[in-house]
Amino acid sequence: LLKQARTKSRLAFVQVGDGMQEESFLTAVARGLSQPQKSLPSRFFYDEAGSELFERITKLPEYYLTGAEQAILESLAPEIIRAAGTPLEIVEFGSGSSKKTRLLIAAALEQQDSLCYIPIDISGDFLKSSAESLLKDFPGLSVTAIAAEYFAGLSALPETTTPRLFLFMGSNIGNFTHEEAVHFLCALYHAMGDRDKVLIGIDRGKSGGLIEAAYNDEEGVTELFNKNLLRRINDELGGHFDLASFDHSAPFLPERGRVEMRLVSKKDQTVRVDALGRAFKFAKGEYIHTEDSHKYSELDFDSLIRQAHLSVVDCWSDAKEWFGLFLLTKGA
Ligand code: AVI
């Protein structure tokens, strides 16, 4: 009981109000399914079930991204923390289970007695359970968990005088369009103090076959993850989607430098969504665009961050050079 109380006093939980968030699921579905090219924002994948499915994806043999990033951190976390400079606080966008972050937290606590970790994630339940498990394992840690989307989370950050290391790992930045990525990095730039740094995980350009396999796994977990959007519409908005009437598709498009996740209608069909009081028509072969996952060459990444007045101070790769971690600072 005492141990529980001790971890509780080191945990602060901030739930950012709905008014601060981007458009609601209801509005996004109404808008996204009314466009000539139907689409749904990928951030709605991550309710509790979706976050768990994503965790399963990270353990799939085909999904090389997590393993490659983990391998870099396993051998280089202390070096990364040293390059970032201590003492520091760690802020993480899209923290999920915080599994890989453990390595950075452990490395930071080797170099400073206490550490404040601020994970920002849209899945509040997931955030709470991972914070509790971190607090149990790291006595020197305190956690301020912020349940919010990225931009809202950024404006909810507490004031501090300690330099911060902002983490945006797992190729999460790849799910932004280039414009959105620049917009987000600019917002981050403005939230950063002069001594703050950013660590960004990038899925580097590589053979299309390897990339496509990662998004079309044998076990079909990515398919379930993709279809979780339709399941959410059914459960939360009174949708009548028959999940079996849609195919998961995830082609790699080299000319766009990205994988596109799609849900392809297997037949002509009309689907009602009760909460919207309307129905949506799908022609056979028509698809809902559900996610972009960009893969970056070093050159393209460099030009992206320059638009936000950030520059690379250091970078680390796995042995196969499939994944890169880039440490950025303000200025040229
Ligand atoms: C979270 N994000 C970086 C993943 C990706 O690879 O783009 C989401 C994902 N989509 C399908 N599989 C995994």
Residues whose N, C-alpha, C, O or C-beta is under 5 A from the ligand:
A	BS01	AVI	I57 G170 S171 N172 D292 S293
